[in-house]
Amino acid sequence: EYDRVKGGDEDEDTGTEIAEPALVPGAGSELRFELERYLHEFMRDNWNRISLGAEWGLHEQDGDVVGFKYATGVIGEIDLLAKHRTEPRWLVIELKRDQSSDVTVGQVLRYMGWVRENLASDGESVEGLIVARSGDEKIRYALQFTNNVGLRLYEIDFRLVEPKAT
């Protein structure tokens, strides 16, 4: 069962930044983020408005929020890193703009292992969450045996409304 989260970086093929709209039509009438960076920024900038923000806070060090594109060195960059607001739990969030696959599960598990060894204290658990526009059978099968990694699908809800009369 997939939950929904309402809603890149550089072009992964060329390494150059693409100047295109942040939202583009997807399949049917759905909108999707053109670059993964826009999904990152949206979630960071709206953290306290999305459902995750109620239970989780982006990781902070010395009073600064550092849980956005968290550098781990040679292991890679964690898209979003959060700590539970009341329980001893860490959350590694891997964002996928357009695709999700079993390869992504390996990536989030690698980051979780790094957090376990480098940030988590004894008694703290480490969980993973993949946020993507869609899921497929590959990821569904891959996640069947990973009790501590979940999947959330994002939707974008954009509306134009008439201003209220004054």
Number of C-alpha atoms within 10 A of each C-alpha: 7 12 11 15 17 14 18 19 16 14 14 11 6 8 9 10 12 13 8 9 10 15 16 14 11 13 8 6 8 13 17 23 25 21 24 22 20 18 25 21 15 14 21 20 10 11 16 15 13 14 12 15 17 12 13 20 20 22 19 14 8 6 7 9 14 16 21 20 17 15 13 13 7 6 12 14 15 23 22 21 26 24 23 17 14 9 11 14 17 25 23 25 24 25 26 23 21 16 13 23 20 15 11 17 21 12 15 22 20 15 24 26 16 17 21 17 10 10 13 18 12 8 8 14 17 23 24 22 19 22 24 24 23 17 18 11 11 12 17 17 12 16 17 10 9 13 9 14 21 19 23 19 19 20 17 14 9 9 5 5 6 5 6 5 4 3
